[in-house]
Amino acid sequence: MISLTRFAIKAAATAGFRIGRMSRTLQYRRSRALRELNISVVLDVGANEGQYASEIRELGYKERIVSFEPLSIPFQRLQNKARGDTKHECLHTALGDADGTVVINVSENLVSSSLLEVDGDSVRACPASARVRIEETRLGRLDTLRSDIIHPRDRIHLKIDTQGTEKNVLLGASRVLEQVNSVELELSLVSLYKGQTLMPEMYEMMADLGFQCVWLERGFTDPASNDILQMDGLFLRSSARKSV
C-alpha cells in the first residue's frame, strides 16, 4: 500500500503542483527531476530487493529501470518483484572501477553489505550492519556494460547506493556519465566503511564532473546521539540546473 505521503506526492507530481511541506522532500524533488529532465532510463545501482525501483514507480515514473544487485538472496527477491514489469531489467553484479570478480562483506541486515569492511561507527550505530559472512560476486564497470544497457539517445538518472564505494562506481562510468543528467547518492559524514570516500571529497568530485547539488536529506542517524552519519544527495548537471 502506498503511504498517504507518497500518494499525495505522486498526485502532486503528476499534476505539476506542490503541496506544502511535501515539496520539501527528496521524493518530490527526484520525481520532478525525472519528469522535467525527460529521463528515459534510471540506473539503480545497489538495488537490494527493489525498494527504490518500487518507490519511483509508485510516484509516477514509467520509463526504463536497470537495477544492479550483487548479493544472491536480495537479487532473487528483486527479480521476483520486477517480474511483469517489461521496462525493469535486473543484473546480478556489483559495479565499480574494474571488471572481474570480488568478495562482498555480507551484513546481518543485508542492506549494509559492502565491498569494503564495515567500520566501528557503523556497527555501534547499527549492530545489524556487522559482517556475518562473505560472498563472491561479479564486478563490472558501467562503461563496460554501456552498449548492453544504454541507448545513444538515453537521458539517464544514476542512483548509487553501494555502501562506501560510490566513488568507484563513478570512476568506472566516465562514458556513461556523458549521458547522465541527474545523480542520487549517499554521502557519509563519518567513516562507516574502511577506506571509503567521505562527503567533502564526494561533493568536490561531483562538482568536477559538472554536477551541482540541489538537495540534501538526512539519511542514516546514530540512534543514541541523534548525530547524522549519512546524507542522501541529489545532483543535477549544471547545464540543466535552471530547468528543474
WOURWO-V332695 format. One record per pair of residues at least 12 apart in sequence whose C-alpha atoms are under 10 Angstrom apart, sorted by the first residue. I is the first residue (numbers start at 1). J is the second residue. D is the distance in Angstrom with one decimal. If there is no record, write none. Layout:
BEGIN
<<I	J	D> <I	J	D>>
END
This chain:
BEGIN
<<1	58	9.6> <2	55	8.9> <2	58	7.2> <2	59	9.2> <3	58	9.9> <5	22	7.5> <5	27	9.9> <6	22	9.0> <6	27	8.1> <6	28	8.9> <6	55	8.4> <6	56	9.9> <6	58	7.6> <6	59	6.8> <7	58	7.9> <7	59	7.4> <7	60	10.0> <8	22	8.0> <8	28	9.9> <8	59	9.1> <9	22	6.5> <9	23	7.8> <9	25	9.1> <9	27	7.7> <9	28	6.1> <9	29	9.9> <9	31	8.7> <9	58	9.7> <9	59	7.0> <9	60	9.5> <10	27	9.1> <10	28	8.0> <10	31	8.2> <10	56	9.3> <10	57	9.5> <10	58	7.1> <10	59	4.4> <10	60	6.2> <10	61	9.5> <11	59	8.0> <11	60	8.5> <12	28	8.6> <12	31	9.9> <12	32	9.9> <12	59	9.5> <13	27	9.7> <13	28	6.9> <13	29	9.1> <13	30	9.8> <13	31	6.6> <13	32	6.5> <13	35	8.6> <13	59	7.6> <13	60	7.8> <14	31	8.9> <14	32	9.1> <14	35	9.0> <14	59	8.2> <14	60	6.8> <14	61	9.5> <16	32	8.2> <16	35	9.6> <17	32	9.9> <24	215	9.1> <24	217	9.6> <25	215	8.6> <25	216	9.2> <25	217	7.7> <26	184	9.7> <26	214	9.9> <26	215	6.9> <26	216	7.7> <26	217	6.7> <26	218	9.8> <26	232	8.2> <26	233	8.4> <26	234	7.7> <27	55	8.6> <27	56	8.2> <27	59	8.1> <28	59	8.5> <29	214	8.8> <29	215	7.7> <29	234	8.3> <29	244	8.6> <30	56	8.7> <30	59	9.7> <30	157	9.5> <30	182	9.0> <30	183	9.6> <30	184	8.5> <30	215	9.2> <30	234	7.5> <30	235	9.7> <30	244	9.8> <31	56	7.4> <31	57	9.9> <31	59	6.9> <31	60	7.6> <31	61	7.4> <32	244	7.0> <33	157	8.8> <33	181	9.0> <33	182	7.6> <33	234	9.5> <33	235	9.9> <33	236	8.3> <33	240	9.8> <33	241	9.7> <33	243	8.9> <33	244	6.0> <34	56	9.3> <34	60	9.6> <34	61	7.4> <34	63	9.7> <34	155	9.5> <34	156	9.0> <34	157	7.3> <34	181	9.3> <34	182	8.3> <34	244	9.4> <35	60	9.0> <35	61	7.8> <35	62	9.9> <35	244	9.2> <36	240	9.7> <36	243	7.3> <36	244	6.3> <37	155	7.8> <37	156	9.1> <37	157	9.1> <37	181	7.2> <37	182	8.4> <37	236	9.5> <37	240	7.7> <37	241	9.7> <37	243	7.8> <37	244	7.4> <38	63	9.6> <38	154	9.3> <38	155	6.9> <38	156	8.9> <38	157	9.7> <38	181	9.4> <39	61	9.1> <39	62	9.9> <39	63	7.7> <39	64	9.0> <39	154	7.5> <39	155	4.9> <39	156	5.6> <39	157	6.4> <39	180	9.0> <39	181	7.9> <39	182	8.8> <40	61	9.5> <40	62	8.9> <40	63	5.6> <40	64	6.2> <40	65	8.6> <40	150	9.8> <40	151	9.5> <40	153	8.8> <40	154	5.7> <40	155	5.3> <40	156	6.3> <40	157	8.2> <41	61	9.8> <41	62	9.5> <41	63	6.2> <41	64	4.6> <41	65	5.5> <41	66	7.3> <41	87	9.2> <41	88	9.6> <41	149	9.2> <41	150	8.1> <41	151	9.3> <41	154	6.7> <41	155	6.5> <41	156	5.2> <41	157	6.5> <41	158	8.6> <41	180	9.6> <42	56	9.5> <42	61	9.4> <42	63	8.0> <42	64	6.3> <42	65	4.7> <42	66	6.3> <42	67	8.2> <42	88	9.5> <42	154	9.8> <42	155	8.7> <42	156	5.8> <42	157	4.8> <42	158	6.0> <42	159	7.3> <42	180	9.6> <42	182	9.6> <42	183	9.7> <43	64	8.7> <43	65	6.1> <43	66	5.0> <43	67	6.1> <43	68	7.8> <43	89	9.8> <43	142	9.6> <43	149	9.2> <43	150	9.6> <43	156	7.2> <43	157	6.3> <43	158	4.9> <43	159	6.0> <43	160	8.2> <43	180	9.7> <43	183	9.5> <44	65	6.9> <44	66	5.9> <44	67	4.5> <44	68	6.1> <44	69	8.7> <44	89	10.0> <44	90	9.2> <44	157	8.5> <44	158	6.6> <44	159	5.2> <44	160	6.6> <44	161	8.2> <44	184	9.6> <45	66	8.2> <45	67	6.0> <45	68	5.0> <45	69	7.0> <45	70	9.6> <45	91	9.7> <45	93	9.4> <45	94	8.1> <45	95	7.4> <45	142	9.8> <45	158	7.6> <45	159	5.8> <45	160	4.8> <45	161	6.1> <45	162	7.1> <45	166	9.4> <45	169	8.7> <45	185	9.5> <46	67	7.4> <46	68	5.6> <46	69	5.2> <46	70	7.5> <46	71	9.5> <46	93	9.1> <46	94	7.5> <46	95	8.3> <46	111	9.0> <46	113	9.9> <46	114	9.8> <46	159	8.3> <46	160	6.3> <46	161	5.0> <46	162	5.3> <46	163	8.5> <46	166	9.9> <47	66	9.3> <47	67	5.7> <47	68	5.7> <47	69	5.3> <47	70	8.7> <47	71	9.8> <47	74	8.4> <47	75	8.2> <47	78	7.7> <47	90	8.9> <47	91	9.7> <47	92	10.0> <47	111	9.4> <47	159	9.1> <47	160	8.7> <47	161	7.5> <47	162	8.8> <48	67	8.8> <48	68	8.1> <48	69	5.8> <48	70	8.2> <48	71	7.8> <48	72	9.7> <48	73	9.0> <48	74	5.3> <48	75	6.7> <48	76	9.6> <48	77	8.4> <48	78	6.9> <48	110	8.0> <48	111	6.6> <48	112	9.8> <48	113	9.7> <48	161	9.1> <48	162	9.7> <49	67	9.7> <49	69	8.2> <49	71	9.7> <49	73	8.6> <49	74	4.9> <49	75	6.3> <49	76	7.9> <49	77	5.4> <49	78	4.3> <49	79	8.1> <49	80	9.0> <49	81	7.7> <49	82	9.5> <49	110	9.8> <49	111	9.0> <50	67	7.7> <50	68	9.5> <50	69	9.0> <50	74	8.4> <50	75	8.5> <50	77	7.8> <50	78	5.1> <50	79	8.3> <50	80	9.4> <50	81	6.9> <50	82	7.7> <50	90	9.4> <51	78	8.5> <51	81	9.3> <52	67	9.3> <52	159	9.1> <52	161	9.9> <53	65	7.2> <53	66	9.0> <53	67	7.8> <53	78	9.4> <53	81	9.5> <53	82	8.7> <53	88	8.4> <54	81	8.5> <54	82	8.7> <62	85	10.0> <62	87	8.1> <62	88	9.8> <63	86	9.9> <63	87	6.6> <63	88	8.6> <64	85	9.5> <64	86	8.5> <64	87	4.7> <64	88	5.9> <64	89	7.9> <64	154	10.0> <64	156	9.8> <65	82	9.8> <65	85	9.6> <65	86	9.6> <65	87	6.2> <65	88	4.7> <65	89	6.3> <65	90	8.4> <65	149	9.8> <65	156	9.9> <65	157	9.5> <66	87	8.3> <66	88	5.9> <66	89	4.8> <66	90	5.8> <66	91	7.5> <66	149	7.6> <66	150	9.5> <66	158	9.9> <67	79	9.5> <67	82	9.5> <67	88	7.5> <67	89	6.2> <67	90	4.8> <67	91	6.1> <67	92	8.6> <67	93	9.5> <67	159	9.6> <68	89	8.7> <68	90	6.0> <68	91	4.9> <68	92	6.0> <68	93	5.9> <68	94	6.7> <68	95	7.7> <68	160	9.8> <69	90	7.7> <69	91	6.5> <69	92	5.2> <69	93	5.5> <69	94	6.2> <69	95	8.7> <69	137	9.7> <69	138	9.9> <69	162	9.4> <70	91	8.2> <70	92	5.3> <70	93	4.3> <70	94	4.7> <70	95	8.3> <70	102	9.8> <70	103	10.0> <70	104	8.2> <70	113	9.7> <70	114	9.6> <70	115	9.9> <70	135	9.1> <70	136	8.8> <70	137	6.0> <70	138	7.1> <70	139	8.2> <70	162	10.0> <71	92	7.4> <71	93	7.9> <71	94	8.3> <71	104	8.1> <71	105	9.8> <71	106	8.1> <71	110	8.4> <71	111	9.8> <71	113	8.6> <71	114	9.9> <71	134	9.9> <71	135	7.5> <71	136	8.6> <71	137	7.2> <71	138	9.7> <72	92	7.6> <72	93	9.4> <72	135	8.6> <72	136	9.7> <72	137	8.5> <73	110	9.0> <74	92	9.7> <74	110	7.9> <74	111	9.0> <75	90	8.0> <75	91	8.2> <75	92	6.5> <75	93	9.2> <76	90	9.7> <76	92	9.1> <78	90	7.4> <78	91	9.7> <78	92	9.8> <79	91	9.0> <79	92	9.6> <89	149	9.0> <92	137	8.2> <92	138	7.5> <92	139	9.4> <93	137	6.5> <93	138	5.0> <93	139	5.8> <93	140	7.0> <93	141	9.8> <94	114	9.6> <94	115	8.7> <94	137	7.0> <94	138	6.0> <94	139	4.8> <94	140	6.4> <94	141	8.6> <94	142	9.9> <94	162	8.6> <94	169	9.2> <95	115	10.0> <95	138	8.4> <95	139	5.5> <95	140	5.0> <95	141	5.5> <95	142	6.8> <95	145	9.9> <95	160	9.6> <95	162	8.5> <95	165	8.8> <95	166	9.2> <95	168	7.9> <95	169	5.7> <95	170	9.3> <95	172	7.9> <95	173	9.4> <96	115	9.6> <96	139	6.7> <96	140	6.0> <96	141	5.3> <96	142	7.6> <96	143	9.9> <96	162	9.3> <96	165	7.3> <96	166	8.0> <96	167	8.2> <96	168	4.7> <96	169	4.2> <96	170	7.5> <96	171	7.3> <96	172	5.7> <96	173	8.4> <97	139	8.6> <97	140	7.2> <97	141	5.5> <97	142	8.3> <97	143	9.1> <97	144	9.9> <97	165	9.5> <97	167	8.7> <97	168	5.1> <97	169	5.9> <97	170	7.6> <97	171	5.5> <97	172	4.0> <97	173	7.7> <97	174	9.9> <98	139	6.9> <98	140	5.8> <98	141	5.7> <98	142	9.4> <98	143	9.9> <98	144	9.1> <98	168	8.6> <98	169	9.1> <98	171	9.1> <98	172	6.8> <99	138	7.9> <99	139	5.3> <99	140	4.3> <99	141	6.0> <99	142	9.6> <99	144	7.9> <99	172	9.3> <100	137	8.8> <100	138	6.1> <100	139	5.1> <100	140	6.4> <100	141	9.3> <101	136	6.9> <101	137	5.6> <101	138	4.4> <101	139	5.0> <101	140	8.1> <102	115	7.6> <102	135	8.4> <102	136	5.6> <102	137	5.5> <102	138	6.2> <102	139	6.0> <102	140	9.6> <103	115	6.6> <103	116	9.2> <103	134	6.4> <103	135	5.6> <103	136	4.4> <103	137	6.2> <103	138	8.7> <103	139	9.2> <104	116	7.4> <104	117	8.8> <104	131	9.7> <104	133	8.7> <104	134	5.6> <104	135	5.4> <104	136	6.2> <104	137	7.0> <104	138	9.8> <105	117	6.6> <105	118	8.1> <105	130	9.0> <105	131	6.0> <105	132	7.8> <105	133	6.4> <105	134	4.8> <105	135	6.8> <105	136	9.0> <106	118	9.7> <106	129	8.6> <106	130	8.1> <106	131	5.4> <106	132	6.0> <106	133	5.4> <106	134	5.4> <106	135	6.8> <107	127	9.5> <107	128	6.8> <107	129	5.1> <107	130	5.2> <107	131	4.2> <107	132	5.6> <107	133	7.2> <107	134	8.7> <108	127	8.6> <108	128	5.2> <108	129	5.9> <108	130	6.2> <108	131	6.3> <108	132	5.8> <108	133	8.4> <109	126	9.4> <109	127	9.1> <109	128	5.3> <109	129	6.0> <109	130	8.3> <109	131	9.1> <109	132	9.4> <110	128	8.6> <110	129	7.7> <110	130	9.6> <110	131	9.1> <110	132	9.5> <111	128	9.5> <111	129	7.9> <111	161	9.5> <111	162	9.3> <111	163	8.5> <112	126	9.3> <112	128	8.2> <112	129	5.3> <112	130	8.1> <112	131	8.8> <112	161	9.9> <112	162	8.6> <112	163	6.5> <112	164	9.7> <112	192	9.8> <112	193	9.7> <113	129	7.3> <113	130	8.6> <113	131	7.5> <113	132	9.6> <113	133	9.8> <113	134	9.3> <113	162	8.3> <113	163	7.0> <113	164	9.9> <114	129	9.8> <114	131	9.2> <114	134	9.8> <114	162	6.7> <114	163	5.5> <114	164	7.2> <114	165	7.9> <114	193	8.0> <115	134	9.6> <115	135	9.8> <115	137	9.9> <115	162	8.3> <115	163	8.0> <115	164	8.1> <115	165	7.4> <115	193	9.1> <115	194	9.9> <116	162	9.7> <116	163	7.9> <116	164	7.0> <116	165	7.5> <116	192	9.5> <116	193	5.8> <116	194	6.2> <116	195	7.3> <116	196	7.6> <117	130	9.2> <117	131	8.1> <117	163	9.9> <117	164	9.5> <117	192	8.8> <117	193	5.5> <117	194	5.5> <117	195	8.3> <117	196	9.4> <118	130	6.8> <118	131	7.3> <118	163	9.0> <118	164	9.2> <118	191	8.9> <118	192	6.1> <118	193	4.4> <118	194	6.2> <118	195	9.6> <118	196	9.8> <119	190	9.7> <119	191	6.6> <119	192	4.9> <119	193	4.6> <119	194	5.6> <119	195	9.2> <119	196	9.8> <120	191	8.4> <120	192	7.1> <120	193	8.2> <120	194	9.0> <121	190	7.8> <121	191	7.0> <121	192	5.8> <121	193	8.6> <121	222	8.8> <121	229	8.8> <122	190	9.0> <122	191	7.9> <122	192	4.9> <122	193	7.5> <122	220	9.4> <122	221	9.8> <122	222	8.5> <122	229	8.6> <123	192	8.2> <123	193	9.9> <124	192	10.0> <124	222	8.3> <124	223	9.6> <124	224	9.3> <125	192	9.7> <125	220	9.0> <125	221	7.6> <125	222	4.9> <125	223	6.5> <125	224	7.4> <125	225	9.0> <125	226	9.7> <125	227	9.8> <125	229	9.1> <126	220	9.4> <126	221	9.3> <126	222	7.8> <126	223	8.4> <129	192	9.8> <140	169	9.1> <140	172	8.2> <141	168	9.0> <141	169	7.1> <141	170	9.0> <141	171	8.5> <141	172	4.8> <141	173	6.5> <141	174	9.6> <141	176	9.9> <142	169	7.4> <142	170	8.5> <142	171	9.2> <142	172	5.9> <142	173	5.0> <142	174	8.5> <142	175	8.4> <142	176	6.8> <142	177	9.3> <143	169	9.8> <143	170	9.8> <143	171	9.5> <143	172	6.2> <143	173	5.0> <143	174	6.9> <143	175	5.9> <143	176	5.9> <143	177	9.0> <144	172	8.3> <144	173	8.4> <144	175	9.4> <144	176	9.5> <145	173	9.5> <145	176	9.4> <146	173	8.7> <146	175	8.1> <146	176	6.6> <147	176	9.6> <150	176	8.1> <150	179	9.1> <151	179	9.6> <152	179	8.3> <153	179	8.0> <154	179	6.7> <154	180	8.5> <154	181	9.9> <155	178	9.5> <155	179	5.7> <155	180	6.1> <155	181	6.5> <155	182	9.0> <156	176	8.6> <156	177	8.3> <156	178	9.3> <156	179	5.9> <156	180	4.4> <156	181	5.8> <156	182	6.9> <156	183	8.6> <157	177	9.7> <157	179	8.9> <157	180	5.9> <157	181	6.1> <157	182	4.9> <157	183	5.8> <157	184	7.8> <157	235	9.8> <157	236	9.3> <158	170	9.7> <158	176	9.6> <158	177	8.7> <158	179	9.9> <158	180	6.7> <158	181	8.1> <158	182	6.3> <158	183	4.7> <158	184	6.2> <158	185	8.3> <158	234	9.9> <158	235	9.7> <159	182	8.5> <159	183	5.7> <159	184	4.6> <159	185	5.8> <159	186	9.0> <159	233	9.9> <159	234	9.0> <160	183	7.7> <160	184	6.2> <160	185	4.8> <160	186	7.1> <161	184	8.4> <161	185	6.0> <161	186	6.1> <161	187	9.5> <161	232	9.4> <162	185	8.7> <162	186	8.2> <163	185	9.9> <163	186	7.8> <163	187	9.5> <163	188	9.1> <163	192	8.2> <163	193	7.4> <163	196	8.5> <164	186	8.2> <164	187	8.5> <164	188	7.8> <164	191	8.6> <164	192	7.5> <164	193	6.0> <164	194	8.4> <164	195	8.1> <164	196	4.9> <164	197	6.8> <164	198	8.3> <165	186	9.8> <165	193	9.0> <165	195	9.0> <165	196	6.4> <165	197	7.6> <166	185	7.3> <166	186	7.7> <166	187	8.7> <166	196	8.5> <166	197	8.0> <166	198	9.9> <166	202	8.4> <167	185	9.9> <167	196	8.4> <167	197	6.9> <167	198	9.5> <167	201	9.3> <167	202	7.0> <167	205	8.4> <167	206	9.5> <168	196	9.6> <168	197	9.4> <170	205	9.3> <170	206	9.2> <170	209	9.5> <174	209	9.2> <177	209	8.4> <177	210	9.9> <177	237	10.0> <178	209	9.6> <180	211	9.7> <180	236	8.9> <180	237	7.7> <181	210	9.8> <181	211	8.4> <181	235	8.6> <181	236	6.0> <181	237	5.2> <181	238	8.8> <181	239	8.9> <181	240	7.3> <181	241	9.4> <182	211	7.8> <182	212	9.2> <182	213	9.7> <182	234	7.3> <182	235	5.6> <182	236	4.4> <182	237	6.0> <182	238	9.5> <182	240	8.9> <182	241	9.6> <183	206	9.0> <183	211	8.1> <183	212	9.6> <183	213	9.1> <183	233	8.1> <183	234	5.9> <183	235	5.1> <183	236	6.5> <183	237	8.3> <184	213	9.4> <184	215	9.4> <184	216	9.9> <184	232	7.2> <184	233	5.6> <184	234	4.5> <184	235	6.2> <184	236	8.9> <185	202	9.6> <185	216	10.0> <185	231	8.5> <185	232	5.9> <185	233	5.5> <185	234	6.8> <185	235	8.4> <186	198	9.7> <186	199	8.5> <186	202	9.5> <186	216	9.7> <186	217	9.7> <186	218	9.9> <186	219	8.1> <186	220	9.5> <186	230	6.8> <186	231	5.8> <186	232	4.7> <186	233	6.2> <186	234	9.1> <187	199	4.9> <187	200	8.6> <187	201	9.6> <187	202	7.2> <187	203	8.3> <187	216	9.2> <187	217	10.0> <187	218	9.8> <187	219	8.9> <187	220	9.9> <187	229	8.7> <187	230	5.6> <187	231	5.1> <187	232	6.1> <187	233	6.8> <188	200	8.9> <188	202	9.0> <188	219	9.2> <188	220	8.8> <188	228	9.0> <188	229	6.1> <188	230	4.3> <188	231	6.3> <188	232	8.7> <189	220	10.0> <189	227	9.9> <189	228	7.5> <189	229	5.3> <189	230	5.5> <189	231	7.5> <190	228	9.0> <190	229	5.9> <190	230	7.5> <191	229	8.5> <191	230	9.5> <192	229	8.1> <192	230	8.9> <198	230	9.4> <199	230	8.5> <199	231	8.5> <199	233	9.8> <203	233	9.3> <203	235	9.5> <206	235	7.8> <206	236	9.5> <206	237	9.3> <207	235	9.1> <207	236	10.0> <207	237	9.1> <207	238	8.7> <209	237	8.5> <209	238	9.5> <210	235	9.5> <210	236	8.4> <210	237	5.8> <210	238	5.8> <210	239	8.2> <211	234	9.5> <211	235	5.7> <211	236	5.2> <211	237	4.3> <211	238	5.2> <211	239	8.5> <211	240	9.3> <211	241	8.7> <212	234	8.4> <212	235	5.2> <212	236	5.4> <212	237	6.2> <212	238	5.6> <212	239	9.4> <212	240	9.6> <212	241	7.5> <213	233	6.8> <213	234	5.8> <213	235	4.2> <213	236	6.5> <213	237	8.9> <213	238	9.1> <213	241	9.4> <214	233	7.7> <214	234	5.9> <214	235	5.7> <214	236	6.9> <214	241	8.3> <214	244	9.5> <215	231	9.9> <215	232	8.1> <215	233	5.7> <215	234	5.1> <215	235	7.2> <215	236	9.5> <216	231	6.4> <216	232	5.7> <216	233	4.6> <216	234	6.6> <216	235	9.2> <217	230	8.9> <217	231	5.6> <217	232	5.2> <217	233	6.5> <217	234	8.8> <218	230	6.7> <218	231	4.8> <218	232	6.4> <218	233	9.0> <219	231	4.7> <219	232	5.8> <219	233	9.5> <220	232	8.9>>
END
